[in-house]
Amino acid sequence: MKPLVVLLLLSTVVMPAADSAQAAAPAAKLLSAVYDWQKLEAKTTPSGARRDVFDGPTTTLDKIHCHITTLNPGQNSGEPRKHLQEEVLIVKEGLVEAHIDGKTQTVGPGSIFFFAANAVTRLRNAGDTPCTYVVLYYYTPLTPKG
């Protein structure tokens, strides 16, 4: 091989790309903030809408995540799935039917769901108007990794 080609090959193997160095940098810890409902962007989904609120590490958690889902009447959150982390859901409006580890319960505004780690869950709008709920989940050093 010509010396220039060898040098170029070595530089791609030895020198990390700028993107990978940035990806390896730890995410900034979330700071105290107010998230105004009126300013949260609603992104349309096939079943309704989603508002992303925050997602990142804190001083005491590996990660905390919050989003707000609106399901149209009769729509569901997808196929039942197992979540490694614990989750808290707060119903803002409408009727939310939760399937948790084979059991079903329907509740309205102000109700709160707690899903334990490794629970298999699925949500459905059980009403004839949109339902909206806040989703909070978090990862700690004790959260299963995989």
Buried (B, 14 or more C-beta within 10 A) or exposed (E): EEEEEEEEEEEEEEEEEEEEEEEEEEEEEBEEEEEEEEEBEEEEBEBBBBBBBEEBBEEEBBBBBBBBBBBBBEBBBEEBEEBEBBBBBBBBBBBBBBBBEEEEEEBEBEBEBEBEBEBEBBBBBBBEEBBBBBBBBBBEEEBEEE
